[in-house]
Amino acid sequence: KKIAPNSYIHQPKLSVPVMGSKDKAKEKSSKGKEKGKTEGKSKSSSKGKDSKKASSSTSSKPSVAATTSTPAKGKQEAPAAASTSSGSSSSSIPHISEDAGQLSHPNMLKNNHFADVILSLADGQEHVHSIVLEVRCDKLAKAWQAQRKGGRRKKQIVVDLSKDYHMNSPTLQKVLRFLYADDLELDKYQPLEVLQLAVAGRDLGLPRLARLSQLHVKSVLSMENVFGLLKGAADAKEEKILAYCKDFVHRNIQDFIKRKSEVEKLGIELFQELIALSIGEYVEPPPENDPAPPSTLIADFKKLHDSTMKTEVWADAYVQIESKRIPFHKAVLAAHSKAFERLFQPTTGKEEDLTEALAVEKDMSAAAFQSMLKYIYYGETSITPVASCDLAPFAKRCNLLSLQKLCEQNISQNIDSTNILSIMKVAYSQDNIDRPEMKELRASCLEYMLENVSMINLDPLLQMDIKISVDVLRSVQKWHKEGKGKKPAAAAASEEVPAAAAPKGNEEA
């Protein structure tokens, strides 16, 4: 059965105190006094950052997953530079695009149809995918494996997290966003919410999430939030954040003890500990050399792709091209394109042959389809011009807009005698005939053909659109009219072939 779209449970927001506008104004004022003369510079710097952030929210959003049938204004509703793999993982993947971290995997969370795991807490449930847990969170993967009784399951497996993890549904939603995208904008959350993320990251064995959360809390500490963070960090035994809070209190002990009503809420034991700590003279702690670990998002999804190709681990679909079986996960492809989402059916417990449904057997090579999977899974952009010729029309048909753009760019920059006719086939396709960039590409191809005709095998023209041959002849004709001594110039590729003059086939021509 299909899972009803409305079965996704939306959980209420955390009931944490929200800082009022007056409190925020006080906080800004106190920060301004500390900054002193640098206030003007910091304001101008922050404006620049805000401008860049606003720009990135529109121009750097991934467009690889088209969620509608019309081109999106930017890339997908995904994120951000934080998700781009760095460090050792990036060095092992040389052809990743600049926005490869901004993949469409978060869209998997919006559609329950392909989810095979339900993570349950006291206040709600979240539908997730075992394939993501396997490569992104070892502890959640083991919890799922403990409930699975071997083999492939048609029904979703429920994993109860309430016994082992002290978190609520909103925190789990943020954790899942980190697992699928690694793009959390922590400054949008209340400090107490980030504290809960740090605790969740620690308990789930996610050191990057835990460290990012700890460093963020340290950066936003103020007299307005330190009391709640002290109490929360002490209760959760979050030692790093507790240490940051104690250092802040020691540094601002006079202002701290003035807030008697809030101090009383800390409890006598924690209060005595703070007072004892502050008896001595405050000494600035040494600088930390403990940054957050680099993102492994790209490397993890590459691992998922590579293991699927080798062992078909939990793949639920495949295509058969050139006698080669190519497995994949429907959830991953559906997250990148509404066309895939509408085409694919929920997992049935066995691999489904989608060769005919995707219409790839005749019009695409195995190498081209594999290039598409690499691009979708982890942002690989190294696609050969010949494979790009197969992929460009397929990407357009399936509304994979950024892949289509990549292929067309790859084609236009890599014309040679071995691929020119394949490129012209794409440029002259019915869908591309009126597109300005394709008109330019046709002109470039015709010019290249005239200059290098002796190196090109023209036999495939017999099976191609008659308009290609007509435009080639027109270019030759124009060259002769202008004089053989001049550099051959391609005839206007955008000219229409008169209906009455166009023969029915190349043999007649």
GITAFEN-V888290 format. One line per field, one symbol per residue. ss: DSSP state (H for helix, E for strand, L for the rest). Layout:
# GITAFEN-V888290
ss=???
This chain:
# GITAFEN-V888290
ss=LLLLHHHLLLLLLLLLLLLLHHHHHHHHHHHHHHHHHHHHHHHHHHHHHHHHHHHHHHHLLLLLLELLLLLLLLLLLLLLHHHLLLLHHHHLLLLELLLLLLLLHHHHHHLHHHLLEEEEELLEEEEELHHHHHHHLHHHHHHHHHHLLLLLLLLLEEEELLLLLLLLHHHHHHHHHHHHHLLLLHHHLLHHHHHHHHHHHHHLLLHHHHHHHHHHHHHHLLLLLHHHHHHHHHHHLLHHHHHHHHHHHHHLHHHHHHLHHHHHLLLHHHHHHHHHHLLLLLLLLLLLLLLLLLLLHHHHHHHHHHHHHHHLLLLLEEEEELLEEEEELHHHHHLLEHHHHHHLLLLLLLLEELHHHHLLLLLLLHHHHHHHHHHHHHLELLLLHHHHHHHHHHHHHLLLHHHHHHHHHHHHLLLLLLLHHHHHHHHLLLLLLLLHHHHHHHHHHHHHHHHHHHHLLLHHHHHLLHHHHHHHHHHHHHHHHHLLLLLLLLLLLLLLLLLLLLLLLLLLL
